[in-house]
């Protein structure tokens, strides 16, 4: 059953690290206790499920396109992400996602998330709203073009932009 979003933000302290591991298709294989506590789900509800189970509808799809492009190119990526809790509440994270390897082959992905900087969210939230609006009125290709033009204007790649704010 899909989670119905509510306008109730959950926060956590700066020392908390939310960790998950997935297989190469994004299916959760591990979640730490802090993650489970935040999303208000237990191992039975998470393990074996697609990570997008907690994707908030306010997240522009283009951000996940960039994320998967980086990961499939054997690069780690950082991103600001708004996620859902099982009760419909939401929380923001600054996520670092890296490929996991066995014998040089990607076997999955490891994501460590921390509390985002409030000043950075003042930039990210309006940007994501704009990208989402473009996706709703046009397409993901249109939002990708808008984001690419923004990065080009700033003279940086996505990763450098995210780390600079």
C-alpha positions as CSV (number, residue, x, y, z in Angstrom):
1,X,0.0,0.0,0.0
2,X,1.5,3.4,-1.0
3,X,2.5,5.9,1.7
4,X,0.3,9.0,1.8
5,X,2.5,12.1,2.3
6,X,1.7,14.4,5.2
7,X,3.2,17.9,5.9
8,X,5.0,16.7,9.0
9,X,8.8,17.0,9.0
10,X,11.0,14.6,11.0
11,X,14.5,15.7,12.0
12,X,17.4,13.9,13.6
13,X,20.7,15.2,15.1
14,X,24.0,15.9,13.4
15,X,25.6,12.8,14.9
16,X,23.0,10.4,13.4
17,X,24.0,8.4,10.3
18,X,21.2,6.7,8.3
19,X,22.7,3.8,6.4
20,X,21.3,1.4,3.8
21,X,22.7,-1.1,1.4
22,X,21.0,-2.2,-1.8
23,X,21.7,-4.7,-4.6
24,X,22.4,-3.4,-8.1
25,X,18.7,-2.9,-8.8
26,X,18.1,-0.8,-5.7
27,X,16.5,-3.5,-3.5
28,X,17.3,-3.0,0.2
29,X,19.6,-5.6,1.6
30,X,20.6,-3.8,4.9
31,X,19.3,-0.9,7.0
32,X,20.8,0.4,10.2
33,X,18.7,1.0,13.3
34,X,18.8,4.8,12.9
35,X,17.4,4.4,9.4
36,X,14.6,2.1,10.6
37,X,13.8,4.4,13.5
38,X,13.6,7.4,11.2
39,X,11.4,5.8,8.5
40,X,9.4,4.0,11.2
41,X,9.8,0.6,9.6
42,X,11.4,-2.7,10.7
43,X,13.7,-5.1,8.8
44,X,10.7,-7.2,7.6
45,X,9.1,-4.1,6.0
46,X,12.4,-2.9,4.4
47,X,14.7,-5.8,3.4
48,X,13.9,-7.1,0.0
49,X,11.9,-4.0,-1.0
50,X,12.8,-1.4,-3.6
51,X,14.5,1.6,-2.0
52,X,12.0,3.9,-3.8
53,X,9.4,2.7,-1.3
54,X,10.3,5.8,0.7
55,X,10.7,8.2,-2.3
56,X,8.8,11.4,-1.6
57,X,6.6,12.7,-4.5
58,X,8.3,16.1,-4.1
59,X,11.5,14.7,-5.4
60,X,12.2,15.5,-9.1
61,X,12.9,12.3,-11.1
62,X,15.9,13.9,-12.8
63,X,17.9,13.8,-9.5
64,X,17.6,10.1,-9.4
65,X,18.6,9.9,-13.1
66,X,21.8,11.8,-12.2
67,X,22.3,9.5,-9.2
68,X,22.1,6.3,-11.3
69,X,24.3,7.8,-14.1
70,X,27.0,8.5,-11.6
71,X,26.7,5.1,-9.9
72,X,26.7,3.1,-13.1
73,X,29.9,5.0,-14.1
74,X,31.5,3.6,-11.0
75,X,31.4,7.1,-9.3
76,X,30.1,8.0,-5.9
77,X,27.6,10.7,-5.6
78,X,26.2,13.1,-3.1
79,X,22.6,14.4,-3.2
80,X,20.0,16.1,-1.1
81,X,16.9,13.8,-0.9
82,X,13.5,14.2,0.7
83,X,12.2,10.8,1.8
84,X,9.0,9.5,3.3
85,X,8.4,7.8,6.6
86,X,5.8,5.0,6.9
87,X,3.3,7.4,8.6
88,X,3.6,9.9,5.7
89,X,6.0,12.2,7.5
90,X,9.1,13.3,5.6
91,X,12.7,14.0,6.3
92,X,15.6,15.6,4.4
93,X,19.1,14.0,4.1
94,X,22.4,14.8,2.6
95,X,23.2,11.4,1.1
96,X,26.5,9.9,0.0
97,X,26.0,6.9,-2.3
98,X,28.8,4.6,-3.4
99,X,29.1,1.5,-5.4
100,X,30.1,-1.7,-3.4
101,X,32.5,-4.1,-5.1
102,X,33.5,-7.7,-4.9
103,X,36.4,-8.8,-7.0
104,X,36.2,-5.5,-8.9
105,X,32.5,-6.0,-9.9
106,X,29.7,-3.8,-8.6
107,X,27.5,-5.9,-6.3
108,X,25.3,-3.1,-4.9
109,X,25.3,0.3,-3.4
110,X,26.0,1.8,0.1
111,X,24.3,5.0,1.2
112,X,25.2,6.9,4.3
113,X,23.0,9.9,5.0
114,X,23.3,12.7,7.5
115,X,21.3,15.8,8.5
116,X,21.5,18.4,5.7
117,X,22.7,21.9,6.2
118,X,19.7,24.2,6.6
119,X,21.3,26.9,4.4
120,X,21.8,24.4,1.6
121,X,18.2,23.4,1.8
122,X,17.3,27.0,1.2
123,X,18.8,26.5,-2.3
124,X,17.8,22.9,-2.9
125,X,14.1,23.2,-2.0
126,X,13.2,25.9,-4.5
127,X,15.4,24.2,-7.2
128,X,13.6,20.9,-6.7
129,X,10.2,22.6,-6.8
130,X,11.2,24.2,-10.1
131,X,12.5,20.9,-11.5
132,X,9.3,19.1,-10.4
133,X,7.1,21.7,-11.9
134,X,8.9,21.3,-15.2
135,X,8.5,17.6,-15.1
136,X,4.8,17.9,-14.4
137,X,4.2,20.4,-17.2
138,X,6.7,18.9,-19.6
139,X,9.0,16.0,-19.1
140,X,12.0,14.7,-17.3
141,X,14.0,15.6,-20.4
142,X,12.9,19.2,-19.9
143,X,14.0,19.3,-16.2
144,X,17.3,17.6,-17.1
145,X,17.9,20.4,-19.7
146,X,17.1,23.0,-17.1
147,X,19.4,21.4,-14.5
148,X,22.2,21.0,-17.1
149,X,21.9,24.6,-18.2
150,X,22.1,25.7,-14.5
151,X,25.3,23.7,-14.1
152,X,26.7,25.0,-17.3
153,X,26.0,28.6,-16.3
154,X,27.8,27.9,-13.0
155,X,30.6,26.2,-14.8
156,X,30.4,23.0,-12.6
157,X,29.4,19.4,-12.8
158,X,26.5,18.2,-10.7
159,X,28.7,16.8,-7.9
160,X,30.7,20.0,-7.5
161,X,27.5,22.0,-7.4
162,X,26.0,19.9,-4.7
163,X,29.2,20.0,-2.6
164,X,29.5,23.8,-3.0
165,X,26.2,24.6,-1.4
